[in-house]
């Protein structure tokens, strides 16, 4: 599709971990004539994010051992957690909601005359602007801790723990870059596309087990999450909703039964979090079950949302989703370090006293995270450049550079050196894609103003200004 010179190439002010989706059941093979917010997807996305933050908070175990401070995963090795993981493993549901939102956003960009390059550029900016600030800040923080005399083991553990959730950023950016291509495939051969990805997952798992090549399993970082994203496309175009309730219930039940059989036969671990690294077909089967259950619950979720006062909170979480996801672990690690510094009594992780203290710990994390999100959440408002001069290969290379920047961090965790490399790769990915001009702004009440002077310095001054400022959407 050729770009329309009179229309903005990208949409302003989309959320980072997902966007508004279609609530109608139009066929995705052609752009819909209008879009509306599906509150059920908004609720599910926010719910999944809060579950992830809560789980990571419960995994933080800090105590004083015979050799000094101990920083560990408090849930690791608990036999009961494997059974619980079936209920709290929400990443497949998260990617289903992401697929729903991604294809909806892509169709809206098509309606505006935008291209695949415009879509990829928008996703690169939305995901990497908050990430580059995080990585740079953590890298500087680790240097400060080292200069302050903090033991190297503690510094390395902190950097490793903070880097762990960032796998999502690399996978989500890669999946987002392929949305235009896979949306086209979905429109032309939706069943064949889904089955093809499913067979690729099975082939990788079979090869990993039969050839005893654990590294082969990492190929499913692409196939598993692309399969699950594709399920979101099916939800967005109404294909799932057109199935009878009985079919959806049976499909969900059969997927769960097949999971149980594969667990019993030794194909997969019964711990759904063990199936994350590397991803396995168990996550794909869980995603099918979650998709069917979500589609059955959507109507009730919408009714609840219309009557509930919680939607303002859901909207707030959605508008700051990327900031919450990126910064919740650094906040937790910082609080844990503070507890060690002040030498507060720390119960042994997993003990009765430790569990009794978890509500207070969760409240402390929430209170510390709120001001961080309020301040740094402004990074999610940064717009992508609307210039149409970028070629598609240039935009794809930006996405690849962004993924590489995350992979560097996942190999050994965040260290001062890996942080420098990652920031350079992120900046290369963002180079030329940001709108750093002085946009026309509006304060609440409708008064237009230009903020902060010229160039990059003025942009940062505007970004961190205390008063809330909202960009004026470009004219059609």
C-alpha positions in Angstrom: 0.0 0.0 0.0 1.4 3.3 -1.0 1.7 6.0 1.7 -0.9 8.8 1.6 1.0 12.1 1.7 -1.9 13.9 3.3 -2.4 11.5 6.2 -0.1 11.0 9.2 2.1 8.0 8.7 1.6 6.8 12.2 -0.9 7.2 15.0 0.0 9.3 18.0 -0.2 8.2 21.6 -0.6 4.4 21.6 0.3 2.4 24.7 3.4 0.4 24.6 2.3 -3.2 25.4 -0.8 -3.0 23.3 -3.3 -0.8 21.7 -7.0 -0.3 21.3 -8.6 -3.1 19.4 -11.6 -3.8 17.3 -14.8 -4.7 19.1 -16.5 -5.7 15.9 -16.1 -9.0 14.0 -14.9 -7.7 10.7 -12.6 -9.8 8.5 -9.0 -8.8 8.9 -8.3 -9.5 5.2 -9.3 -5.9 4.6 -9.2 -2.8 6.8 -12.2 -2.2 8.9 -14.1 1.0 8.5 -13.9 2.0 12.1 -12.5 0.7 15.4 -13.5 0.8 19.0 -12.0 -0.1 22.3 -12.7 -3.7 23.4 -12.7 -3.2 27.2 -12.4 -7.0 27.8 -9.0 -7.0 26.1 -8.0 -3.9 28.1 -9.0 -5.7 31.4 -7.2 -8.9 30.5 -4.0 -7.1 29.5 -4.0 -5.1 32.8 -4.8 -8.2 34.8 -2.0 -10.1 33.2 0.5 -7.3 33.9 -0.5 -7.2 37.6 -0.2 -11.0 37.9 3.3 -10.8 36.5 4.4 -8.0 38.8 2.9 -9.9 41.9 4.6 -13.1 40.9 8.0 -11.4 40.5 7.5 -9.8 43.8 6.9 -13.1 45.5 10.0 -14.5 43.8 12.3 -12.0 45.4 13.9 -13.7 48.4 16.5 -11.7 50.4 18.1 -12.9 53.6 21.3 -13.0 55.5 23.1 -16.4 55.3 26.3 -17.8 56.9 28.3 -16.2 54.1 26.5 -12.9 54.0 23.6 -11.5 52.0 21.6 -14.0 49.9 19.4 -12.9 47.0 17.4 -15.8 45.6 14.2 -16.9 43.8 12.0 -17.7 46.8 9.6 -19.8 44.8 12.2 -21.9 43.0 12.1 -25.6 44.0 8.7 -25.5 45.7 6.8 -28.6 44.6 3.4 -27.0 45.0 4.3 -24.2 42.7 4.2 -26.5 39.6 0.5 -27.1 40.1 -0.2 -23.4 40.8 1.7 -22.5 37.6 -1.1 -23.8 35.5 -3.3 -21.0 36.8 -0.9 -18.2 37.1 1.1 -18.6 33.9 -0.5 -15.7 32.0 2.1 -14.9 29.4 0.2 -16.8 26.7 -2.9 -14.8 27.5 -0.8 -11.6 27.5 0.4 -12.4 23.9 -3.1 -13.3 22.8 -4.2 -9.8 23.9 -1.1 -8.4 22.3 -2.0 -10.1 19.0 -5.5 -8.8 19.2 -4.2 -5.2 19.7 -1.4 -5.5 17.1 -3.6 -6.5 14.2 -6.1 -3.8 15.2 -3.5 -1.1 15.3 -2.0 -2.3 11.9 -5.5 -2.1 10.3 -5.9 1.5 11.6 -2.5 2.5 10.2 -3.5 1.0 6.8 -6.7 3.1 6.9 -4.6 6.2 7.3 -2.5 5.3 4.3 0.4 4.0 6.3 2.8 1.2 5.4 4.4 -1.7 7.1 7.5 0.4 7.7 5.3 3.0 9.5 3.9 0.3 11.8 7.3 -1.2 12.6 8.8 2.3 13.3 5.9 3.0 15.7 6.5 -0.2 17.6 10.3 0.3 17.8 9.8 3.8 19.3 7.1 2.7 21.8 9.1 -0.2 23.1 12.7 1.1 23.0 12.4 4.6 24.2 11.5 3.5 27.8 13.9 0.6 27.5 17.0 2.7 26.7 16.3 4.9 29.8 16.0 1.8 31.9 19.2 0.1 30.7 21.2 3.3 31.0 19.9 4.0 34.5 20.6 0.5 35.7 24.1 0.5 34.2 25.0 3.7 36.0 23.4 2.4 39.2 25.6 -0.7 39.1 28.7 1.4 38.6 27.7 3.5 41.6 27.2 0.4 43.7 30.6 -1.0 42.7 32.4 2.3 43.6 30.5 2.3 46.9 32.2 -1.0 47.8 29.2 -3.3 47.4 30.4 -6.9 46.9 30.7 -7.8 43.2 28.5 -10.9 43.7 25.6 -8.8 44.9 26.1 -6.3 42.1 26.1 -9.1 39.5 23.0 -10.8 41.0 21.1 -7.5 41.0 22.0 -6.9 37.3 21.0 -10.5 36.4 17.7 -10.3 38.3 16.8 -7.0 36.6 17.6 -8.4 33.2 15.5 -11.5 33.4 12.1 -10.0 32.5 13.5 -8.3 29.5 13.2 -11.5 27.4 9.7 -10.3 26.8 10.9 -7.1 25.2 13.0 -8.9 22.6 10.3 -11.4 21.8 7.5 -8.8 21.6 9.5 -6.5 19.4 10.4 -9.3 17.0 6.7 -10.5 16.9 5.6 -6.9 16.4 7.9 -6.4 13.4 6.3 -9.4 11.7 2.7 -8.3 12.3 2.2 -6.8 8.8 3.5 -10.0 7.1 1.6 -12.4 9.4 -1.6 -10.3 9.2 -1.4 -10.8 5.4 -0.9 -14.5 5.8 -3.8 -14.6 8.2 -6.1 -12.9 5.7 -5.1 -15.2 2.9 -4.7 -18.6 4.7 -5.5 -18.2 8.4 -5.8 -21.9 9.1 -2.7 -22.9 7.2 -0.6 -20.2 8.8 -1.7 -21.3 12.3 -1.1 -25.0 11.6 2.2 -24.3 10.0 3.5 -22.5 13.1 2.0 -25.3 15.3 3.9 -28.0 13.2 7.1 -26.0 13.5 6.7 -25.9 17.3 6.2 -29.7 17.4 9.2 -30.3 15.1 11.5 -28.2 17.3 10.4 -29.9 20.5 10.7 -33.4 18.8 14.2 -32.5 17.5 15.3 -31.1 20.9 14.3 -34.3 22.7 15.3 -36.9 20.2 18.6 -35.4 19.3 19.3 -34.2 22.9 20.1 -30.7 21.7 18.7 -28.3 24.4 19.8 -25.3 22.4 17.5 -26.3 19.5 14.6 -25.5 21.7 15.3 -21.7 21.5 14.0 -21.7 18.0 10.6 -21.8 19.6 11.2 -18.3 20.9 9.9 -17.4 17.5 7.5 -20.2 16.7 5.7 -20.4 20.0 5.1 -16.7 20.5 4.2 -16.1 16.9 1.7 -18.9 17.1 0.1 -17.4 20.2 0.1 -13.9 18.6 -1.7 -15.5 15.7 -4.4 -16.7 18.1 -4.9 -13.1 19.0 -5.6 -12.4 15.3 -8.3 -15.1 15.4 -9.9 -13.4 18.4 -9.8 -10.0 16.8 -11.5 -11.0 13.5 -14.3 -12.8 15.3 -13.3 -16.3 14.2 -13.3 -17.6 17.7 -16.5 -15.8 18.7 -18.3 -17.5 15.8 -17.7 -20.9 17.3 -20.4 -22.3 19.5 -19.9 -22.2 23.2 -19.8 -26.0 23.3 -17.0 -26.2 20.7 -15.0 -23.7 22.6 -15.4 -25.6 25.9 -14.5 -28.9 24.3 -11.5 -27.3 22.5 -10.2 -25.9 25.8 -10.7 -29.2 27.6 -9.0 -31.2 24.9 -6.0 -28.8 24.9 -5.6 -29.2 28.7 -6.0 -33.0 28.4 -3.3 -33.2 25.7 -1.0 -31.1 28.0 -1.6 -33.6 30.8 -0.7 -36.5 28.6 2.5 -34.9 27.3 3.5 -34.1 30.9 2.9 -37.7 32.0 4.8 -39.0 29.0 7.8 -36.8 29.8 7.7 -34.5 26.8 7.2 -31.4 29.0 7.7 -30.3 32.5 4.6 -30.0 34.7 5.9 -26.6 35.8 4.5 -24.1 33.3 7.3 -21.6 34.1 9.9 -24.2 33.3 8.3 -24.3 29.8 9.3 -20.7 29.3 13.0 -21.2 28.9 13.1 -22.4 26.2 9.4 -22.0 25.2 7.7 -25.4 24.4 4.5 -26.6 22.9 3.0 -26.7 26.4 2.7 -22.9 26.2 1.0 -23.2 22.8 -1.6 -25.7 24.2 -2.1 -23.5 27.3 -2.7 -20.6 25.0 -5.4 -22.4 23.0 -7.2 -23.3 26.3 -6.9 -19.7 27.5 -8.1 -18.3 24.2 -11.3 -20.4 24.4 -11.9 -19.5 28.0 -11.3 -15.8 27.3 -13.7 -15.7 24.4 -16.4 -17.4 26.6 -15.8 -14.8 29.3 -15.6 -11.7 27.1 -19.2 -10.8 27.3 -19.2 -11.0 31.1 -16.0 -9.0 31.4 -17.6 -6.2 29.2 -20.7 -6.2 31.4 -18.6 -6.0 34.5 -16.5 -3.2 33.1 -19.6 -1.1 32.2 -20.8 -1.3 35.8 -17.5 -1.2 37.6 -15.5 1.8 38.7 -12.3 -0.1 38.2 -12.0 0.9 34.6 -10.2 4.1 35.4 -7.6 2.0 37.1 -7.5 -0.4 34.1 -7.0 2.6 31.8 -4.2 3.9 34.0 -2.4 0.6 34.1 -2.8 0.3 30.3 -1.4 3.7 29.6 1.8 3.0 31.7 2.1 -0.7 30.9 5.6 -0.6 29.4 6.9 1.5 32.3 5.4 -0.8 34.9 6.8 -3.9 33.2 10.3 -2.5 32.8 10.7 -0.8 36.2 9.0 -3.2 38.6 12.1 -5.4 39.0 14.6 -2.6 39.5 12.3 -1.2 42.2 12.1 -4.5 43.9 15.8 -5.1 43.8 16.4 -1.6 45.2 14.0 -2.2 48.1 15.7 -5.5 48.8 19.1 -3.8 48.8 17.8 -1.1 51.2 16.6 -3.8 53.6 20.1 -5.3 53.6 21.8 -1.9 54.2 19.6 -1.0 57.2 20.1 -4.5 58.5 16.5 -5.1 59.1 15.4 -8.5 60.4 14.7 -10.7 57.3 12.8 -13.9 57.7 14.0 -16.9 55.7 12.3 -17.1 52.3 9.5 -19.7 52.4 9.1 -19.7 56.1 5.7 -18.9 57.8 7.0 -15.6 59.0 8.2 -14.8 55.4 4.7 -15.5 54.0 3.0 -13.4 56.7 5.2 -10.5 55.7 4.4 -10.8 51.9 1.3 -8.5 52.0 3.4 -5.7 53.5 6.1 -6.4 50.9 3.6 -6.1 48.1 2.3 -2.8 49.5 5.9 -1.5 49.8 6.6 -2.5 46.2 3.4 -0.7 44.9 4.2 2.4 46.9 7.7 2.6 45.6 6.7 1.8 42.0 4.0 4.5 41.8 6.2 7.6 41.7 8.6 5.9 39.3 5.7 5.1 36.9 4.3 8.6 37.3 7.6 10.2 36.3 9.0 7.8 33.7 5.6 6.9 32.2 5.9 10.1 30.1 8.4 8.3 28.0 5.5 6.3 26.5 4.1 9.5 25.0 7.1 10.0 22.6 5.9 10.0 19.0 7.5 8.3 16.1 8.6 10.5 13.2 5.9 10.9 10.6 8.4 11.3 7.8 7.9 8.8 4.9 11.5 8.8 3.7 12.5 5.7 5.6 12.8 2.5 3.5 11.4 -0.8 4.8 14.8 -2.4 5.1 16.0 0.5 7.2 13.1 0.1 9.5 13.5 -3.7 9.7 17.2 -3.2 10.6 16.0 -1.0 13.4 13.9 -3.7 14.8 16.8 -6.2 14.5 19.1 -3.8 16.3 16.6 -3.4 19.1 16.3 -7.2 19.5 20.1 -7.6 19.6 20.2 -4.9 22.2 18.1 -7.0 24.5 19.8 -10.3 23.7 23.1 -8.7 24.9 21.6 -8.2 28.3 20.1 -11.7 28.5 23.4 -13.5 28.0 25.1 -12.4 31.2 22.6 -10.0 32.7 23.0 -6.2 32.9 26.5 -5.1 33.7 28.1 -1.7 33.0 29.7 -3.1 29.8 26.6 -4.9 28.5 24.5 -1.8 29.4 26.8 0.3 27.2 26.5 -2.1 24.2 22.8 -2.4 24.6 22.2 1.4 24.8 24.3 1.9 21.7 22.2 -0.8 19.8 19.0 0.8 21.1 20.1 4.3 20.0 21.0 2.9 16.6 17.5 1.3 16.3 15.9 4.6 17.3 18.1 6.9 15.2 16.0 9.0 12.9 12.7 7.5 14.1 11.9 9.9 16.9 9.9 13.1 16.5 12.1 15.5 18.5 10.8 18.7 17.1 8.8 21.2 19.1 5.3 19.8 18.7 2.3 21.9 19.5 1.1 20.9 22.9 -2.0 21.4 24.9 -2.5 21.7 28.6 -5.7 20.5 30.3 -8.3 23.2 29.4 -7.3 23.4 25.7 -4.6 26.1 25.8 -2.0 25.4 23.1 1.7 26.1 23.7 5.1 25.2 22.6 7.2 23.7 25.3 10.8 23.7 26.3 13.0 25.4 23.6 14.7 23.8 20.6 16.2 20.5 19.8 16.8 17.5 22.1 17.4 19.5 25.2 14.0 21.2 24.8 12.4 17.8 24.2 13.8 16.3 27.4 12.8 19.4 29.4 9.3 19.1 28.1 9.3 15.3 28.8 10.1 15.6 32.4 8.1 18.7 33.2 5.9 18.3 36.3 2.6 19.6 34.8 0.7 17.0 32.7 1.0 17.8 29.0 -0.8 16.0 26.2 0.2 16.0 22.6 -2.3 17.4 20.1 -3.0 14.8 17.4 -1.8 15.9 13.9 -4.5 17.1 11.6 -5.8 14.7 9.0 
